[in-house]
Amino acid sequence: MGSPASLILEQLKKLGVSYIVTLPDKWTEELLALARSDGDLVHVPVSREDEGVGICAGLYLAGKGAALVIQNSGLLLSCNAIKSLALKYRIPIFIMVSNRGSLEESAPYHIAVGQGLVTRPVLDALRVPSVEVTTLAEVSKITEAYRFCRISEQPVAVILGKEALVSTVQA
């Protein structure tokens, strides 16, 4: 069995994702390093997460498969872009959110947006369907979520726990 990051990328590639749009954080660093080195994927770094929503919308309209990989504080920043672009025009943005501030957190400054405090209620308020992937065994939920995103023509979020992203224990 490969690392969590390699399993996630393998799944995304099988689904037709060829663009990974990101604003990195510590939990996603292995995933993004693998994406950057993978010849089948285009890594698109952004300076703001809401910029990533716009890029993913453009990629969808151009017939490309994309995944937006951000942490939950970036999800909060992206709410206006998600609502006024993706939801309004039924553009299926696939959002993978590292669930910083969850019970697995070791950095106290991430706790304000963590486990059940803000992330899930914000997604619910936006009416963005979401699924949580907290362990390596649940990584297959990504396939279901991506397919639902495309079929329903709306944004869908996968909330990723530390164990589902990180190979070794790190901050």
N, C-alpha and C positions, 0 to 999 in steps of 0.2 A: 504494500500500500504506500502511495506517495505522500508527500507533505500535504497539509490542508490547502495551501496555495496552489500546488500543482494539480490537485483534484478539482479545485474550483475552475482554474483556467482550462483544463481538459473538458470539463462540462460546457463552459461557455463557448469554446471553439466548436464542439459538436452541435451546438444550437445555432451556429452561424454568426456568432459575435466575432467581429474582426477589428473592432476599435474599443480600447479601454480608455475612458476619459476619467482623469483622476485629479484629486488634490490629496496628496499623501498624508498619512499619519503613521505612527509607530506600528500599530497593529496590521496595517496593510502593506508595510514595506516589502515583505517577502513576495507577496502577490504582485506588486508593481515591478519589482526587480525581474521576476520571471516574465511578466508581460513585455517589459522593455527588451529583453533578450530573445523573445520568441519571434522568429521570422514571419509567422502567420498573423501576427497581431500588430496593430498600430497603436502606440501609446501616445495619448494626447494629454499632457499636463495642463492644468488650468490654474489661474491665480485666484479665482473665486468659484465656489460651487455652483452658483446660479448661472455663470458662464457655461459650465458643463451641461446644464439643462438645455441651453440654447444650441450647443454643439451637437448633443445627442439628438435633438429634434431635427436639426439639419441633416445629420447622418441618416436618420430614419426616412426623411423625405427623399433622400438620394438613394434609398434602397439598401442601406448598409445596416448591419447589426452592431449595436453598441451597448456598452454597460457603463454607467456612471458609478464610480467607486469613491465614496466620501465617508467622513465620519458624521455622527449625528449632529454635531454643532453646525456643520455645513449644510445638513438637511434643513435646519431651521433657517439658515440664510437663504435657502433656495425656495422657500414657500411661495413667494410671489411669482417666480418664474414657473414653478410647477402649476400653480393655479391659473395664471393668466395666459400661459402658452400651452403646456401639455394637456391639462384638463379641459381647458376651453376648446381646443382644437382636436381633442382626442388623439394625441400623439403618444404612443406607447414608449415612455422612457423607463428603462430598466435600471433601478437604483439599488446599489449594494451599499449598505450603511454599516460601518463598524460601530458597535454599540458601546462606545466609551462611556464610562461612568456606571457600568453595570456592577454587579457584585464581584466580578473578576478584576475590577479596576485596582491599580496600584498608584495612580496619579490623582490626588485629591481634587485638582482643578477641573477634572472631567466629570465629576459626580453630579453637578447641577443639571446635566442633560441626560443622565443615565437611566438605568433600569426602571421603566414604568413611570418615571417622573415627567418626562416631556416627549421623548421620541414617539412612542406608540400613540399617546393622546393627540399629538400633532398630526400624525398620519391619519388617524381616525377622523379628526376634524376636517382634514382636506378631502376625506373620502378616497384615500389612496390605499388599496388593498396591500397587506403586508403579511409576511411570514417570518418567523424567527428561526434562525439556524444557529444553535448554540454549541453543537458538538460535531465532530467529524462525521459521525454516523448519519447526521441530518443533511449533509451537503446535497443529497439528491433532490431536496426540496427546491433547489435553485432551478432545476429543469422545469418543474411544475410552475413555478412563479414566472419564469421567462415566457413559457408558452401561454400562460394566462394573460400576461402583459400584452403580447402580440394579438391574441384572439380578441381580447376585450377592448383593444385600442385605447388603453389608458395607462398611466404610470402605475408601476407595482414596485414595492420595496422589499428587499430581503435584509432583515436586521441580523447582522453577523456578530456572534459572540466571539470572545477571544480564542476559545478552544477550536472554533471552526476556521480561524484565520492563522494562528500563530503556531509554528512547529515546536518551539521551545518557550519556556517561561521567560517573558521579558516585560518591560514596563509598557 
